[in-house]
Amino acid sequence: MIMLFDNQTGAELGKIDEAQLAFLTGSLEEESAADRDYYINSATIDLLQSQGADAGLIALLRQAMAGRDEMEIRWATSD
């Protein structure tokens, strides 16, 4: 299981599947191979959507923004 978190608050944002994670990591800039956090804003989400991101992933990211202009998210796997 893959969980997304608000990197600032540590709050859990929701669960995504392997395909959604692969799309996210393949579409966003990584600073290193071990990078697990990403900066997003509304324009980023719009870009992901235009590139064919899963509707559930887009909905989760839009809900996570909750009126903010930008945020950092991170992902982690759980057993």
N, C-alpha and C positions, 0 to 999 in steps of 0.2 A: 504494500500500500504506500502511496506517495501523498504526503501532506504538504500543503502550501501554508506559509506563515507570513505575517506582517513582520518584516525584519526589525522595525523600530519598536513595536510593542511586544512582539513574541506571540501575538494572538493567532490562533489557528484560523485560517481562511477557508479551508475545505480540502477535499480529497480529489486527486486527479489520477488518471490511469497512465499506463506506460506510453501509449500513443500520444496522449496530451503532453506528457513530459517531453517526449522526443520532439514534438513540434515546437514546444516552448524553448527548449535548449538549442534546437537547430535554428531558431529564428532570432534569438536575442544574443547580444554580445557577451562573451565570457572573457574575463580577465586572465583566467588560467584554466587548465584542464580540470582542476578540482573546484572550480567556481560553482557555487550553488545559490547565489543571490543575484537578483536582477532589478534594475531600475525600470519602472514603468510609469507611463502617464496615459492620458486619454488618446493621444496620437499613436502611441505604441499599440494600444489595444485595437484602435481602428486599423492599423497596419496589419496586425496579426489576423484580424477578421478578413481583410481584403486578400490575404495570402491563403485563406481557406482554413483557418483555425476552427476546431470543433466548437459548436454553439455552446456546449456546456462549459468549456474553458473560458470563452468570452464572457458568458454570464457571470461566472465566478470572479473573474478579474474586475468586471465593471462593478459588481457588488462590493468587492474588496476596496475599491477606490472610495466609496461612500462619501462623495462630495469633495474629496481631496484633489489637488492638482497633480500630485505625483506621489510615488511611494516606492519602497524597496520591498521585494518579496524574496523569500527563500524557500527551497524545497528540502525535504528530508524523507527518507524511507523509514517505515516502521515494520516490525516483524509481526 
